Amino acid sequence: MSVSILGWSITISQVVLALAMACAAFRMLRGPRAQDRVLALDALYVGGMLLVLTFGIRTGSTLYFDAALLIALLGFAGTAAFAKFLMRGEVIE
């Protein structure tokens, strides 16, 4: 019974994460300001990372967890670079 519940909850969470990523992609394309687009990109990579983690839970492979860690690190660096660019107009001083 618990395996069945885990399977259904992972499926539901993957569907909800895909919908959240679609909403973030819509906001990234239609955002009125650059700040909205950066926030939407941040939400998009977080949703992608969580979707990769749910695939890792479903398959039981540790490779997905390493990929999710890499997505998180690169996403954080990208968000910090975008924020610095929006604040100062340049990334490298």
N, C-alpha and C positions, 0 to 999 in steps of 0.2 A: 504494500500500500504506500509506503513512504517513497519508493522509487517512482511510482506513478504520480504522486503529488509533486515531487521534485521535477519530473519531466514536464508536467503541465505548467508549473511556475516558471521554469526556464523559458518555455515557449512564449508564455504571456509576457515575460519581461523582455524578450527579444522583439516582440511586436511593438511594445510600448517604447522601447529604445529607438526602433526604426521610425516610429511616428515622431518622437522628439527630435531625431536627426533631420527629418523632413521639415519640421517647423523651423529648426535652426537654419537649414539651408534656404528656406523661404525668406527668413529675416535677413540672411546674409545677402541675398540677391536684391531685396526690396528695402533694405535699411535706409532711412533718410540721411543718416550721418555716418561718417567713418567709424565713430565709436561704437555704433550699433552693429556694424559689420564685424568689427574685431570681437565684440562680445559674442556674436553669433558663431564666429569661427571657433572661439573658445568652447562654446557649448557643443559645437559639432565634433570637435576632437575628443571631448570628454565622453560624448555619446558613443563615438566610434570605439574608444578605449573600453568602455563598459560592454559594448556589444562583443568585442573580441574576448573579454573576460567571460562572458556567458557562453561563448563557443568553447572556451577552454574548460569550463565546468561541465558542459554537455559531453565533450569528447574525453575528458580526463587527461589531456595532454598538457605538459608543462610548457611547451613551446609557445602556446597562446599567451601565457602569463608573461613570458619574456617579451613578446611582441607588444603587449599592453603597457609594459614598463617603458619600452622604447617610445611608444606613441605619447605617453605622458611626459617624458623628458623633452622630446622635441616640441610638443605642443606648448609646454610651459616656456621654453626658450623662444618660440615664435611669438607667443602672446606678449612676452616681455619686450621683444624687439619691436613689435608693432606699437605697443604703448609708448615706448621711448621715442619712436619715430613721430607719433602723433603729438607728443608733448614738445619735442625740440626741433623736429624737422630733419633730423639726421640720426643714424643709428650708431655710427662709429665716430668718436670724437677725435 
